[in-house]
Amino acid sequence: MVLRLHPDVSITDAETDTDTRTHADARDGIVLLNERTGGYWQLNATGAFVLRRLLDGHEASDIASQLAERHQADPEQVGRDVAAVVERLRDAQLVQDR
């Protein structure tokens, strides 16, 4: 699964208050803005890590493994959590397949 941002979505850098289509960080993660609807979503640091890795072409299973190891968490639960993040990003039409 290789994802990209939906064309109407940009990532907002909270420090400079500018919109960019690159990986800009907010204080506690990243903020995504749907320019068509005006809706925005803030991801915490873990959600931001998942999104960045997905946009860089990494598989969800690899991301889950990295997080499980880093946080000494149950790999199956982390896998379900990563899948839920992907599903929510897709449902909100923030990302799409490349």
LUMVO-550962 format. One record per atom (N, C-alpha, C): residue number from 1; x, z, y. Coordinates in pm, whole numbers, padded with zeros to 5 digits, always signed. Each point is the difference from the previous one (the first is absolute). Last residue first. Layout:
REM residues N
  nr      u      w      v
 NUM      X      Z      Y
...
END
This chain:
REM residues 98
  nr      u      w      v
  98 -00149 -00443 +00589
  98 +00079 -00103 +00066
  98 -00036 -00136 -00050
  97 -00350 +00419 +00019
  97 +00103 -00060 -00083
  97 +00075 -00106 +00078
  96 -00208 +00395 +00284
  96 -00051 -00105 -00089
  96 +00115 -00051 -00084
  95 -00168 +00440 +00368
  95 +00100 -00079 -00071
  95 -00070 -00104 -00085
  94 -00258 +00270 +00278
  94 +00126 +00016 +00073
  94 +00111 -00081 -00063
  93 -00496 +00092 -00106
  93 +00050 -00132 +00039
  93 +00123 +00009 +00091
  92 -00252 +00347 -00250
  92 -00006 +00002 +00146
  92 +00048 -00133 +00060
  91 +00019 +00064 -00467
  91 -00141 +00017 +00038
  91 -00018 -00004 +00151
  90 +00443 -00005 -00174
  90 -00071 -00126 -00026
  90 -00145 +00009 +00046
  89 +00258 +00389 +00024
  89 +00054 -00099 +00094
  89 -00071 -00134 -00015
  88 -00107 +00338 -00309
  88 -00054 +00030 +00133
  88 +00050 -00098 +00106
  87 +00174 -00034 -00441
  87 -00142 -00035 +00002
  87 -00062 +00025 +00138
  86 +00445 +00135 -00073
  86 -00010 -00146 +00002
  86 -00145 -00043 +00010
  85 +00081 +00456 -00056
  85 +00044 -00043 +00134
  85 -00014 -00151 +00012
  84 -00084 +00185 -00420
  84 -00108 +00032 +00093
  84 +00036 -00042 +00143
  83 +00327 -00040 -00339
  83 -00106 -00100 -00020
  83 -00116 +00024 +00097
  82 +00339 +00321 -00006
  82 +00049 -00124 +00061
  82 -00105 -00111 -00014
  81 -00093 +00404 -00217
  81 -00004 +00018 +00146
  81 +00046 -00126 +00072
  80 +00029 +00019 -00471
  80 -00140 -00009 +00043
  80 -00013 +00011 +00152
  79 +00426 +00063 -00184
  79 -00042 -00138 -00020
  79 -00144 -00022 +00043
  78 +00167 +00436 -00006
  78 +00056 -00074 +00113
  78 -00038 -00147 -00010
  77 -00117 +00273 -00359
  77 -00080 +00034 +00118
  77 +00049 -00077 +00122
  76 +00246 -00047 -00397
  76 -00132 -00060 -00015
  76 -00088 +00027 +00122
  75 +00438 +00200 -00025
  75 +00002 -00145 +00024
  75 -00136 -00067 -00012
  74 +00111 +00511 +00153
  74 -00047 -00068 -00119
  74 -00008 -00150 +00027
  73 +00353 +00274 +00292
  73 -00144 +00002 -00024
  73 -00033 -00077 -00127
  72 +00412 +00098 +00308
  72 -00013 +00067 -00130
  72 -00147 +00020 -00034
  71 +00196 -00248 +00378
  71 -00080 +00121 +00021
  71 -00022 +00081 -00127
  70 +00260 -00410 +00003
  70 +00038 +00066 +00125
  70 -00070 +00135 +00016
  69 -00117 -00284 -00365
  69 +00134 +00058 -00016
  69 +00039 +00081 +00123
  68 -00405 -00232 +00016
  68 -00008 +00106 -00101
  68 +00134 +00068 -00019
  67 -00023 -00377 +00285
  67 -00064 +00118 +00059
  67 -00006 +00116 -00099
  66 +00168 -00415 -00153
  66 +00090 +00057 +00101
  66 -00058 +00128 +00059
  65 -00269 -00246 -00297
  65 +00112 +00063 -00071
  65 +00096 +00067 +00098
  64 -00354 -00255 +00177
  64 -00049 +00124 -00060
  64 +00112 +00074 -00072
  63 +00094 -00425 +00166
  63 -00017 +00094 +00111
  63 -00045 +00135 -00053
  62 +00024 -00353 -00303
  62 +00135 +00043 +00040
  62 -00006 +00103 +00112
  61 -00404 -00200 -00139
  61 +00051 +00088 -00106
  61 +00141 +00050 +00033
  60 -00209 -00319 +00285
  60 -00060 +00132 +00014
  60 +00054 +00097 -00105
  59 +00306 -00413 +00165
  59 -00119 +00023 -00083
  59 -00049 +00144 +00017
  58 +00276 -00291 +00384
  58 +00017 +00088 -00116
  58 -00133 +00019 -00072
  57 +00103 -00253 +00425
  57 -00006 -00070 -00127
  57 +00018 +00085 -00124
  56 -00036 +00107 +00491
  56 +00134 -00051 -00032
  56 +00005 -00066 -00138
  55 -00394 +00211 +00156
  55 +00024 -00114 +00088
  55 +00138 -00062 -00024
  54 -00112 +00394 -00235
  54 -00087 -00110 -00043
  54 +00026 -00125 +00083
  53 +00221 +00393 +00128
  53 +00055 -00052 -00126
  53 -00084 -00116 -00051
  52 -00154 +00228 +00385
  52 +00126 -00071 +00027
  52 +00056 -00066 -00126
  51 -00383 +00278 -00047
  51 -00029 -00127 +00067
  51 +00127 -00079 +00026
  50 +00047 +00434 -00183
  50 -00066 -00091 -00096
  50 -00023 -00135 +00066
  49 +00164 +00337 +00277
  49 +00102 -00040 -00097
  49 -00058 -00101 -00098
  48 -00297 +00200 +00299
  48 +00086 -00096 +00070
  48 +00110 -00052 -00093
  47 -00277 +00344 -00155
  47 -00075 -00124 +00008
  47 +00081 -00110 +00066
  46 +00187 +00428 -00004
  46 -00003 -00056 -00135
  46 -00076 -00131 -00003
  45 +00015 +00238 +00410
  45 +00133 -00048 -00037
  45 +00002 -00062 -00140
  44 -00472 -00017 +00226
  44 +00103 +00104 +00005
  44 +00132 -00059 -00050
  43 -00382 -00295 +00244
  43 +00050 +00039 -00131
  43 +00104 +00110 +00018
  42 -00438 -00218 +00296
  42 +00131 +00064 +00002
  42 +00034 +00042 -00142
  41 -00338 -00385 +00257
  41 +00022 +00090 -00111
  41 +00139 +00058 +00015
  40 -00417 -00286 +00306
  40 +00139 +00033 -00030
  40 +00005 +00105 -00109
  39 -00343 -00409 +00267
  39 +00019 +00118 -00085
  39 +00147 +00026 -00024
  38 -00201 -00378 +00238
  38 +00040 +00113 +00082
  38 +00019 +00128 -00081
  37 -00110 -00476 -00135
  37 -00107 +00100 +00007
  37 +00031 +00115 +00094
  36 +00311 -00366 -00056
  36 -00131 -00064 +00004
  36 -00110 +00102 +00022
  35 +00458 +00126 -00062
  35 -00022 -00056 +00134
  35 -00137 -00066 +00013
  34 +00202 +00405 -00298
  34 -00070 -00125 -00027
  34 -00042 -00056 +00134
  33 +00411 +00353 -00128
  33 -00109 -00037 +00089
  33 -00059 -00133 -00045
  32 +00322 +00447 -00190
  32 -00035 -00142 -00014
  32 -00122 -00026 +00086
  31 +00425 +00385 -00038
  31 -00137 -00028 +00041
  31 -00021 -00151 -00011
  30 +00352 +00392 -00247
  30 -00020 -00120 +00080
  30 -00148 -00017 +00032
  29 +00304 +00457 -00082
  29 -00027 -00113 -00087
  29 -00007 -00127 +00083
  28 +00041 +00418 +00217
  28 -00029 +00050 -00135
  28 -00032 -00112 -00098
  27 +00136 -00099 +00456
  27 +00065 +00128 -00028
  27 -00021 +00047 -00143
  26 -00019 -00513 +00048
  26 -00058 +00099 +00089
  26 +00064 +00133 -00039
  25 +00209 -00517 -00084
  25 -00040 +00134 -00042
  25 -00070 +00075 +00112
  24 +00072 -00547 -00158
  24 +00019 +00098 +00107
  24 -00054 +00135 -00045
  23 +00121 -00499 -00203
  23 -00023 +00134 -00052
  23 +00031 +00106 +00105
  22 -00172 -00496 +00145
  22 +00109 +00050 -00084
  22 -00034 +00142 -00043
  21 -00240 -00289 +00314
  21 -00031 -00036 -00138
  21 +00117 +00037 -00092
  20 -00194 +00225 +00483
  20 +00103 -00083 -00061
  20 -00042 -00034 -00141
  19 -00155 +00252 +00511
  19 -00039 -00051 -00130
  19 +00110 -00091 -00051
  18 +00048 +00439 +00338
  18 -00009 -00146 -00006
  18 -00041 -00040 -00140
  17 +00120 +00449 +00197
  17 -00136 -00046 +00029
  17 -00009 -00151 +00007
  16 +00375 +00318 -00106
  16 +00011 -00097 +00109
  16 -00135 -00057 +00041
  15 +00028 +00337 -00343
  15 +00097 +00042 +00102
  15 +00006 -00096 +00118
  14 -00272 -00076 -00399
  14 -00055 +00101 +00090
  14 +00095 +00038 +00112
  13 -00068 -00460 -00286
  13 +00106 +00098 +00021
  13 -00050 +00100 +00104
  12 -00282 -00340 -00352
  12 +00025 +00048 +00135
  12 +00108 +00107 +00000
  11 -00172 -00453 -00301
  11 +00046 +00138 -00013
  11 +00044 +00044 +00137
  10 -00385 -00385 -00142
  10 +00137 +00025 +00044
  10 +00031 +00147 -00020
   9 -00384 -00411 -00162
   9 +00048 +00138 +00001
   9 +00144 +00005 +00050
   8 -00283 -00395 -00100
   8 -00057 +00069 +00115
   8 +00053 +00142 +00018
   7 +00130 -00291 -00374
   7 +00041 -00061 +00128
   7 -00054 +00071 +00125
   6 +00106 +00272 -00452
   6 -00105 -00097 +00036
   6 +00039 -00057 +00137
   5 +00396 +00180 -00300
   5 -00103 +00045 +00093
   5 -00103 -00109 +00019
   4 +00243 -00003 -00462
   4 +00042 -00016 +00139
   4 -00112 +00055 +00086
   3 +00191 +00018 -00561
   3 -00097 +00009 +00108
   3 +00062 -00032 +00135
   2 +00050 -00054 -00574
   2 +00075 -00009 +00125
   2 -00102 -00007 +00112
   1 +00030 +00119 -00554
   1 -00084 +00000 +00116
   1 +00090 +00000 +00124
END
